[in-house]
């Protein structure tokens, strides 16, 4: 784990911890914890709630839908704006 602190403009310190795993010669981040809130734990909780209230298939459907939405947003940012005269 690598512990860091982000200092905001008003001087507030925000603790950020990175959990890493070594794969070959590289270190990879697999979780980020901001002020003690783990990204992995947060997603796991959300996923479990969807599975319990709907189904695993619904979780996959929502994830694919979100992925497509993000992909479209990325594509629109890459295209130059149309010229007007």
C-alpha angles and dihedrals in degrees: 000000000000115000120204138167125220114208114209125214090264092051099257114147117223116194115223122183124192119204112207140189126199116234111183106311095338132087113218128194111233100168139022122200118197116192088343095309112123118215091211093049091047093052092044090055092049093047093049091051092053092047092049096045098037123000145279088261089056091052090053091046091052093047092050090047092051091047091053090048093051091046091054091049090051092049093051090052092053096052117087116244113261115259120245126196 
